[in-house]
Amino acid sequence: MLASFLPDTHVDDWTLLQGIWGPHVWILTGAMVLSLVLTPVFRTIALRYKVYDMPDERLKTHKRPIPYLGGIAIFLAWAIPVFVVALIQTLWPGNVPAETAEAIRQAGRDVPERWIQNPESLFWVLGGGLLMMVLGVIDDTRNLSPKAKIVGQVAAAGMLIAGGMTFRALPTCMPSDMGGFALFPADAWWVLALGIAFQVVLVVGASNATNLLDGLDGLCSGVTAFISAGFLLLATSLMAWDLYGPTGSPYVNSEPIVLLSFALLGAVIGFLPYNFNPASIFMGDAGSMFLGYMAAVFMILFAEKPVGFKWFLGAMVIFGLPIFDTGLALIRRLVNRRPIFAGDRSHFYDQLVDRGCSVKTSVLINYGLSAVFGLIGVGIIFLELRYALPIYLVIFAGIAAAVFKLGLVRVDRSSATAPADGAATDGESQTRGG
């Protein structure tokens, strides 16, 4: 079934998947084991130093103090295997795994000189993730202002730019898929500047979107697992093009996305048993902002590929649930004339609880929606951009109509508004949970 996502090839499916996924099994397993081991360690540290998320009967309605610092465990479980691969590929370039090399030879193509092109860029990704995690820890313990957090998020985006990662989808919006012309000249300086500005907005927006989604036990971590799986399927299709594309076709180099998505998937899966309702530890801003940062990294990497806007669009749809909830929050606060940065308990997941769902049921519904967004986003593999755009527009027009029809924009509890202290006010909680 999974092979249906891949291009037609004369090589059997098992060889194909072995060549793409085989070298990364240890990364997925290692990240998951590290997360399973490190999470209780940081829970113990949080208990010892009393780093708690305290109930406040306003936004954080869990029944007892819950330790923070789970985000550090997620970050380390992701970062350690990524660092090991980046270090090996930097010191000993050309070390293409045997499974991948064999699959490439069977496809009749030359084995590339390096398994991962420009592995040094992974260190910049690691640096930006570290900065985002540290920023979150400071916010969890000292309550940073929104301005300070945004400055830190912009700095993390700057580290990606310094590492050579820039948003390049703008000049490739329209080429072969929509009539054979470029929307913008690729070599214009202002196109590069516009792409960099959009990249900064993307990192800041995605980081805050996952922060806002972190409102129920297991919600953000579980949804991120589905998002990571969607990114993995997109990257698998692109990697298959590297292995089995026509002779002379450009090497897309999707290996870093496969690597990063396996590591992130393992890290959040290992954390989820401790975070699912009733949670014994919260990821805090250290985890939620880092996960949003990583989603932005994936979208930027997809945008660098040939016909980058197509893959970027698919990645955006896979990230659709956090975008949906954040957009709903902004519209709701504007309609009700409330401050943009004022937290409230009228997010989509909160409204499910208000309408009679338990915390677990609300979280599972969001998992299902995230899976649907993922399947729709991955479906772009089978579509040309000219067809994908109108299809996606119709789908999201239907979502918008459903939002207003179901009354999800209104705020039912006027007393549930917090002071304007930033996205962190939408903290993780066990609303009506045990």
SULLIN-V619021 format. One record per residue. N is the residue number from 1. NEAR is the number of other ideal C-beta (glycine too) atoms within 10 Angstrom. Layout:
n	near
N	NEAR
N	NEAR
This chain:
n	near
1	5
2	11
3	15
4	8
5	15
6	21
7	15
8	7
9	17
10	8
11	17
12	11
13	13
14	9
15	17
16	23
17	17
18	16
19	26
20	25
21	19
22	16
23	21
24	24
25	12
26	14
27	25
28	20
29	14
30	20
31	27
32	21
33	13
34	22
35	26
36	19
37	13
38	22
39	27
40	14
41	13
42	22
43	21
44	13
45	15
46	24
47	14
48	9
49	11
50	8
51	19
52	15
53	21
54	10
55	16
56	13
57	6
58	15
59	20
60	23
61	16
62	24
63	12
64	10
65	15
66	26
67	22
68	27
69	27
70	30
71	29
72	25
73	28
74	31
75	27
76	21
77	27
78	29
79	21
80	17
81	23
82	23
83	15
84	13
85	23
86	22
87	13
88	14
89	23
90	14
91	9
92	9
93	14
94	10
95	13
96	19
97	14
98	10
99	18
100	23
101	16
102	16
103	26
104	19
105	13
106	17
107	19
108	10
109	18
110	9
111	13
112	17
113	9
114	14
115	23
116	22
117	15
118	14
119	20
120	12
121	18
122	21
123	16
124	20
125	24
126	19
127	15
128	27
129	24
130	16
131	20
132	32
133	25
134	15
135	24
136	31
137	21
138	16
139	23
140	25
141	16
142	8
143	13
144	20
145	14
146	17
147	9
148	15
149	24
150	17
151	13
152	21
153	25
154	13
155	15
156	27
157	27
158	17
159	20
160	26
161	18
162	12
163	18
164	11
165	22
166	15
167	24
168	19
169	22
170	20
171	20
172	24
173	20
174	17
175	19
176	14
177	18
178	17
179	8
180	8
181	9
182	13
183	15
184	15
185	10
186	13
187	8
188	12
189	8
190	9
191	17
192	16
193	10
194	15
195	19
196	16
197	12
198	16
199	22
200	20
201	14
202	23
203	29
204	22
205	16
206	27
207	29
208	25
209	25
210	31
211	29
212	22
213	29
214	30
215	27
216	28
217	29
218	26
219	28
220	28
221	32
222	22
223	28
224	33
225	21
226	23
227	30
228	25
229	19
230	26
231	31
232	26
233	19
234	26
235	27
236	23
237	21
238	23
239	24
240	26
241	18
242	22
243	21
244	22
245	17
246	8
247	8
248	6
249	12
250	10
251	13
252	20
253	19
254	24
255	27
256	25
257	25
258	22
259	23
260	26
261	27
262	29
263	27
264	31
265	24
266	27
267	37
268	29
269	21
270	25
271	28
272	20
273	13
274	22
275	26
276	18
277	18
278	16
279	24
280	15
281	25
282	33
283	33
284	30
285	31
286	28
287	35
288	35
289	35
290	33
291	34
292	31
293	27
294	30
295	28
296	29
297	26
298	26
299	24
300	27
301	26
302	25
303	26
304	20
305	23
306	14
307	17
308	21
309	24
310	27
311	29
312	26
313	22
314	28
315	27
316	20
317	22
318	29
319	27
320	24
321	26
322	27
323	18
324	21
325	24
326	21
327	16
328	20
329	24
330	12
331	15
332	20
333	20
334	11
335	11
336	15
337	6
338	17
339	13
340	12
341	17
342	18
343	27
344	24
345	24
346	24
347	22
348	21
349	23
350	23
351	20
352	20
353	20
354	15
355	10
356	8
357	16
358	15
359	25
360	16
361	13
362	27
363	26
364	15
365	14
366	24
367	17
368	11
369	18
370	26
371	16
372	14
373	25
374	26
375	14
376	19
377	25
378	22
379	15
380	25
381	20
382	11
383	16
384	13
385	20
386	13
387	13
388	22
389	18
390	9
391	13
392	20
393	10
394	10
395	15
396	16
397	10
398	10
399	15
400	14
401	10
402	10
403	17
404	11
405	8
406	12
407	9
408	17
409	16
410	12
411	16
412	13
413	11
414	10
415	7
416	16
417	20
418	19
419	11
420	14
421	15
422	24
423	26
424	25
425	22
426	25
427	24
428	30
429	26
430	21
431	22
432	15
433	19
434	11
